[in-house]
Amino acid sequence: MAKKKKIIGLSCGRKNGNSESLLKEALMGAEELGVEGEIIRAMELRVKPCTGCETCTMLMARGKEPVCAIKDDDVPWILEKVLLEDAGFIVAFPLYHLRANAYFECIHERMLPVMFKHPEILKKNKVGAIISVGGGEPEWTPLGLTSANIFVQHSWRLVDQMQINFCGRPGSVFLHPEYLERARKLGRNVAESMMMPIEEVRYKGEDSDCSCPVCHCNVIKVPERLPEVFCPVCWIRGNVHMEGTEMKVIWDEESKKTPRFSEQGVFTHLDLIKSLQKTFYENEGKVKEMKKRYEGYGNIVRPPAG
């Protein structure tokens, strides 16, 4: 008997809040196509932020197995489940201040040990989607999809994503049946993509004439002067063209082949990390001596006792 296909949903918002409700609607849509779902509710688990200790990168640079120094929370379990299990993936989160919330970012920033240990995830043999839910105005350019793609582009082929605005109050999503319908379509898009060879998977969401061909976000960086632009997530080059009053970006075909989070892009960055760590070890004595000047300096303040 064939194993039933599954989508893992990572809910980073409130229990039964707007983002979780849209995630459930997406999983209901996938269920219509025979794909079952599981939900990880991050707010009910122990989630600690990365401390920047660099234990994982230092171990990797020394040729040892990279592990996270934080041992007393659930983030390693969350990451191993979503990154390593043979399943589709949908992440849903709220925006409190333009970008993905802290629960999502705490999980995202802890992914390096799992990625270092399992570089095969960079082949992107699984599919994923993003649900971003904010309460602000569309003109503010919410950065939920942009920030989430920095995580998703490492390991999944993005097949759909949606940004919802004006949904700040709990339950307000139920006043917008079009949002629920869109989430159900997103879930079906993920399920359908899971049923085809990975090389045939294509993005099924909305695009604009300025959207990046990899992360499909339309936030662009002007490094020096127009017409040259870059995608700040994928670092793909392009040139702005005007057709009458309409602007579009012609993206460079060569840079599309090796975006920042492709295998080649990540391995190039890992080589840089190893080089930096090697330089540190070669100068460790000098660094320790220089640090003494700063370790005891400063008026460190704390809140009043009691």
ABEGO torsion letter per residue (X at the ends): XBBBBBBBBBBABBBGBAAAAAAAAAAAAAAAAGBBBBBBBAAABBBBBBAGAGAAAAAAAAGBBBBBABAABAAAAAAAAAAABBBBBBBBBBBABGBBBAAAAAAAAAAAAAAAABAAAAAGABBBBBBBBBABBAAAGBAAAAAAAAAAAAABBBABBBBBBGAABBGAAAABAAAAAAAAAAAAAAAAAAABBAAABBBABBBBAABBAAAGBABBBBAABOABBBBAAAGBBBBBBBBEABBBBBBBAAAAABBAABAAAAAAAAAAAAAAAAAAAAAAAAAAAAAAAAAABEBBBBBBBX
